[in-house]
Amino acid sequence: MIKYPKMKTANFIEIEEYVEKEIGIDLSFQSKARWTISDKEELFISAMEGDILSPHIIVDLEKSNNNAELTSSRKLYSKHIDAGLDFLNIDSNNRTVTYKEILEDNVNLRKGTYYDINESEVKLDKDTPFSKLPKGLQKRFLRCKLYVVEYQKIERFQCKKLFRRVNKGVNLNRQEIRNAEATDIAESVRNYAFNKESQFKYWITDTKLNRRINDQLVAQCVALQYAMSKNEKYSLTHTTLDSMYDEDSINGRVIASYWTNTKPLLNKVMNLIELKSKQVKEDIKNNSISWFIDLFMLISHFEKESIAINDNDKFFTWFLQNKVKREGSTEIITKRNSGKSVTSETFQTLSGSQKDWVLPLRHECILSDFYNDSKLLDKGIVTQVPSDDYFTYQDKLKMWNRQNGIAHDPITNQPNGVKIPLEELFNYKKWQADAIVPRRQGGFHTIDNGQLTSAHDNQSAGAKK
């Protein structure tokens, strides 16, 4: 059982003693503000009527950093201290944001009867912003009691558990729960989704963003990149994502490690979206997010097959146009037995699903359109780059030294006794760098996975790639 330190509680601070402090949030255990305007107006009324408001639970960053025993805790607190924060919000973000919006006249006090600081009755005939309230009502709001629970010694993992406990009655979705994990993948996904939120807003509503749908989409791409690299079954289920966020799961840690490979691919997707932001906002707003998954799978395929995009504008235009054609097509992709009846599935009927049997079908449809109909390769809009181009001159020199200047057989991956003259090392027509484990089998163009071969042998063994 976790023992928490005693809480330091203050009733309220008189306005004359008010000192402004920077209070921030960490998305690993705190949600973005997601109250409706009705929720905010209710808080305004509660404050004016002297109701007992829920306590604000915060962490004193400097003291908690000094008292922390775990490195992970000091890392978290130091990051926020360096960002200029004094405290960290564990619970009360919606309330804190609402207080600020009230003072900025973004939330009105509903019409009705209230009592000012002198207990005199004041009637409001209409909804009124703070700055237009009588001075007595303004003072009553400014002097409402805010109870604060301040932690000065608490570890990072305790912050997560505390957040879950105080929100036990709140219906958190699966991604919000995953985001509360104090793991590297949770932090990476949160930060990426937050930094790219302006692009996600092109087609995901604010309500869904507040419920972490963008975070879940990023996490799904990590799981997809793992599956596509390993030629394994595509799985974007909650079970798979839960495992990925669990550092005690060996398979989950392996999937999470693919964040490094996923991030640059996501950046390519985001760059394409930014390029056509107007069209994305007009055509895809409030639509299924499956098209994003489809685009990510295609970009992953390009990476795997060493296909470079030479004209982003023309490529993405083709993708968006092809999306319309696919979803408007009546072609039957597959038929499924559902009880006593048979269901015929088109691309459109499958476009809202991320089930493991659906993803490969959609992906194969897009690849078929790309290779058979698009002519993007013929027009040079995209080109297949020789794998050797992924190894630099510096890589090749390191391989040459490691192999003692002797070429390797690309089939056996063993020295074949043929000497590679150093002066010919960069002659691609004679000598090439080969990926020992091909890309389509999950290999990457790294020094450890590279070897020097003769161009003739490498091209003859091309079938293995």
Secondary structure, 3 states (H helix, E strand, C coil): CCCCCCCEEECCCCHHHCCCCCEEECCCCCCCCCCCHHHHHHHHHHHHCCCCCCCEEEEEHHHHHHHCCCHHHHHHHHHHHHCCCCEEEEECHHHHHHHHHHHCCCCCECCEEEECCCCCEEEECCCECHHHCCHHHHHHHHCCCCCEEEECCCCHHHHHHHHHHHCCCCCCCHHHHHHCCCCHHHHHHHHHHHHCHHHHCCCCCHHHHHCCHHHHHHHHHHHHHHHHHHCCCCCCCHHHHHHHCCCCCHHHHHHHCCHHHHHHHHHHHHHHHHHCHHHHHHHHCCCCCHHHHHHHHHHHHHHHCCEEECCHHHHHHHHHHHHHHHHHCCCCCEEEEECCEEEEECHHHHCCCCCCCHHHHHHHHHHHHHHHCCCCCCCCCEEECCHHHHCCHHHHHHHHHHCCCEEECCCCCCEEEEECCHHHCCCCCCEEEEECCCHHHCCCCCHHHEEEEEHHHHHHCHHHC
